[in-house]
Amino acid sequence: MSASDYTGIVKKTDAPSPIGDRAIQRGQDDRLGYRDVANRIALSLVDHGCDGGLVIGIEGAWGSGKSSLLGLIEEALGKLPTDKQPTVINFRPWLVGNRDALLTSLFGSISHAIADIKLSKGDATDSTAAKVKVTAEALRKFTAAIGRAGELVEVAGNAADYKPAKFIGGLLKGGREATKDKADDHSLDKLKEKLVRSLGDLGHRFVITIDDVDRLEPAEVIEVLRLARSVADFPNVIYLLCYDSEILSRSIEKAARVQDGHAYLEKIVQLTVMVPKPESFQLRQWFSDELKAIASTKTDDEHSRLKSVLDYEGGRQLRTPRSVVRTLDSIRFFWPPLRDSKADLADLVWLLLIKDGNPSLYRWIEDYCATAAVLSLGTARVEEHDRAEDTKKLLNTVGESYFDDLQYRHYFAQQLAGLDIDFAENGSKFKLHQRVADTTRDEAIREHRLASPDHYRLYFAMSGPTHALTQQELNELWLAADSGQLDTGSLILEWHKKAPEGSLSKADILFERMPGFDAETLDGQRSKNFLLAFSNILDEAYHRRQFDLHWFNSIWDRAERLVPVLLSHLTADDRSDAIISMFEKGAATGWLTNLFRSETFSQGRHGNQKKQEVEWIFKSDELDTVSKLMIGRFQSMSLPEILASVDPVNLLYAWQQGDDGEGPNSLLSELTQTDEGFIETLENLSDLMTWRDLQYFLDLEITRNRTLSIAATCESKRISSRAKRLAAKFDWKSER
């Protein structure tokens, strides 16, 4: 493939890109009203009049919007009047190593911020500059005393060159170099007192934000909390810690070996702000508005079903802002290729809501759809105990009470093929893998639904199942069917060699799906070409890829079931012409014989298996025509020709059970006039049928006695030995 060949693959499209699980950025839309909350919190932070510091916890579950609220608070602080604006320090401890490095990084950040106070004021008064210098020096000495890394923290004059890597890289020498201040150092308490006084005199507020504290390792959590606690009483310094209190408490209990992590946390965090819990309808409205910009429905039915998905599944799965963002991103990723494959938007949204809300349920649905697809082909069955086990797995993914709401249960059952409701009071909620009506299955296939056995994998893997016919293959099929029966037959034989799904060939799959094609697609001419192709190539199909002729669901069996479907698309004249052409000239003698014999039984002309007239393939007068044509062909065949057919025994039975009951007997009688002819005929038939089968065509008692007589008295040793081998081949007593 040349470079130019890739242009169509990587070309830029208008498809929306996933935005990722990021907090609201400055200036972005606030869909849940967090900005008003952030503005009020910002005002409270700058109006806080306590001389000491403050540690505030912003609490909320993962995905509830803590980071977004924190970002909006910082945005609000930046919009305050200049004289009220605090300095915001975004401290990210997971980028730092051990405890000393944490201290170094935090106080380095504060030192840097102090320098920025001087720079931001421009031509500040000598008083302000002096206060900045005093505060910076006090901070450096305090840092040196508690972490022995003070030399690595620049004073205000050099803070513009501050680089975190410099602090971390110099830790090893920090403790040693810091000792040169030893002569001037006082006790830690006095150094802290001096720093507290300097910060108070400076009169500038610092807000230190630490996001995702609950995502740190337990040991790191303890170090960060201790760090916050060690400087919690610094005046004008406020910590904003974001965390999920339940997760953080468990980390505390593990690392600090305490029984109550919540109590431990309360000693450090003076007050908490709970992230507002958005209303369910707010989340659904946000999701709906964004979805409208990503994708659109094709039909009114799809639109109506999408509304139900948002109401029922959206109400259950869209619980946090993160769940909205993640599901929308999934749709942005999956929809463009699925849209090109004409997938159903309502089905996709339903599945992706579940995928992001309950991955275990998503996997259960995937397994269910795969099983339903195999069942639709008639190549497998699900036992009752398997249904019970699968139902148990379903309830385990969601909980016993999840489907108690009968309305939701009904809605859920509508999404999947063969899923019925169990209304019994103590029932299992659902009946799995029930029979799916052909019309229901065919509609799902036409609409490329999740319930379609040919398209379900689009929704899980963005590709069709291995057993499905692609649009390119269907285009090839219709081109052949329009061309004539020869091209149609050649394509069927080619597809018969392709076995993508176990024993099923591509031709088997085609024959399974053809009843679902509408009359406009499978018109009269195409139907006639298929019928004529069947009558010519199905014996060859057996020779190319053999199968059990007497078992159901073979390609012969599927083709036979298609005959009435195809005949129904023909006019009366075309129907008559097609039947005559098939049985008069068709090369697939074996399949035609099988069809003829099957219909002989169905119409009650032989045996006691007569079916209702609506189940007949041919009308009574049509079977008369078929019988006349097939009997004529049988009568013209020699025994070698009969024996060379795909199923000689079936042919002999069909001949006898048709309108010429004595035909096979007469042929065999003629061939067995001489001893050699008799033995040769029996040898030919002995590999095909038992003596019990043979009694329908030759008198068994006479045949047995004659064989024994030839073996005992024939003058020709060659013929005599052949007769003895035949006599020894069968257990005469068991055949009596």
Phi, psi and omega in degrees: 000128180280168181300324181293337180290342183273351186299323180288339182278319187254013183297150180288138180238172177269006182295133180294140181268150174301142183261348178081166183273071182249150178292162177300129179268163181306128177088351181283159178297140176252101188280347187242010176076021180289335185296321177296318178297316181297322180297319180291320178296319180300316178297321179296324181295317183279338178272355180298120189257005182292136179293327181280178178279186183206138174245118182247133177258129172259107189256142177179154179293161177303133179086001184280348177108022180300313182295322178296316179297319179298317179295323179290327175297315179297320177299317180294320178298323181290345180264358179289160175305148186306320184287348179252350184292124175277169172268124180261126179245114178272100183263124183241092188294337182289351176270357185246159184269250188277188184298315180300319180294324177299312179301312181301314183294315182297309183289332173296319178295318179295318178300317178300318180294323178297319178298322180294333177299314180295316182292322183289334180278354177064238179280067181290161179293158177301329180294315180295317181297321180294320180295321178298317182294317180297316181296318180296319180292321179295321179295318181298317182290322179294320179297319180298324184287321185267339184234354182053040177222020186298329181295341182275350179264118182291149171284173189305323184295333182253005189296336181296339180266010186297131175225125181306323182300329181294321179295309185295316181296334183260009184302323185297328180264353185297315183298324182286316184290330182294342184291347181287347174272003190300325183295330183265349184287146172248194178294158181301322180298318181291322178295320179293319179300319179295319179294318179299316180296321181293318179295322178294317180294326182297324175069029180237139185265140176241132176244114181257117180259135175230108183267155174055043177300326183288351180268356177285160172295150183310316180296323179291326178302312182299317181297318180294318180294321177296321179297313178298319181294325184292336181239018184294336183262012174291129180295144176066016176243121182239130175263137169243108181256129178255130181193163168265115189298326181294313181292318181295321180296320178295321177296320179297314181299323181287315186280319183269352179057047176247159183278327185237098180293329179296317180296320177300316182294323181295336179286341183256317182268117184284325177209158182236150173239120180276132176297127181303134178275116183291149175292149180302320181293331177295315180296319180293322179293317177301312180300315182297317180297317180290321180299322181300327180279346183264316190212167178218156179274161183262330186225166177296323179297315179297321179297317180295319179292325178296320177300318178295321178300314181294322181288311186278301185282323178299321179295333181268324188263333181272085185256339182221162175304323180297322180296325176294311183296317183294317180292319177298320178295322177299318179294318178301326182281314188275330191294316184307308179291327179288327175299318179294335178268009177062038177288167182267121184295318181300318179296318181296314181298317178302314183292319182287329173300317179289321181302316182276338181268326182210084183303327180294319177294322177301316180293324178297317179297320179299314179296320181297314180298321179296317178295317180299324180294319179293319179298325182295337180274353179074021183254005181204171176215156179246121180285162184298321180292331176290322176298317180296320180293319179293324176296318178299318179297320179300310182293330177293332181284340187234341185102152186298326186270359187300324183255021179296326177292111185296326180293317177293322179298318178297316179298315181298317182296332181292342186280337190238147182290130174073017179258109181251158180275138172262108185275354182300141184302319179250029182281189185260017179077316183223156168248115188270148172053050173279167182295135178256126179299144180303320181295322178294315179298316183294324177294319178297322179293315181298324183269003179057043184279165174299328180282357179281128178295340181267349188230356186301327183289343173304321187281341181255327186230006180059025176212156180286159176295158183297337182268357184275153175272129179282164178297325178296320178293321178295320177299319178296321180297311183292329176296317178293317181295329177284332183286321180149175184291332180293311179294323178297313179296320180298319180292319179298317178297319179296316180290333179295335179279342182269121182236079183283342186231079180064235181277351181282135174261170177298327178292320176303315182295319176302312182295327177293326186271340187300324178301338180274352179288139180284164185295334179289322178284311180262074185281183185300314183294317178296319179299317180296319179295324176295315180300314180294324177296315178305314186292349182249334191243351188288334172291320178296325177300320178297316182294325183283327182208091192289155181211170180285114184293336187255011178252150181285167178066026169276172178296329175296314181297316180294321179295320179299319179293337180279338186305310179296328178296313182291320179297329182292343180270359185259152171289167182302316181293314179296325179297313179297315180298318182295316181297316180296315181297319180300307190273345178270324188239348185300133182280343182276069184301320182298310181293319179297321177297317179298317179296315180298313182294319179301317181287330176300318177289318184300323182269007174074019179281346174208142179076190183237036183248030183298136181254170174296150184300328181294344180266356179290147175278317181246155170288163184301315180292331177291322177293327175302315180295314180300315181299315180300316182293316183288320178298320178299320180291320179298316183295334182273355184269141173276166179299317177302323179292320177296314181295335181277352180288167184298319183222081185301319182297316179298323179296315180297319177296316180299321179296313183291322184277354175277216183269011181226069186300331182266356184304304180298321180297319180295318179298313182292324178297320180293323183283344185251024180297317180262160178299317181295317178297321179299309181296316181298318179296316179296321178299318180295323183275340187294333179278351186252330186214159174278170176299328180295322175294321186294337183295342178282349184238337177224150176293118188296316182295315179296317182297317181294313181295322181292322179298314179295323180294315179297320180298327185267330191238349185296133181290331179282112180299325181297314180290321180299315181294325177294320178295320178297320179296321177295318180297322181285341185288334185244147174272097187300321185295320181290341181271351184282000000 
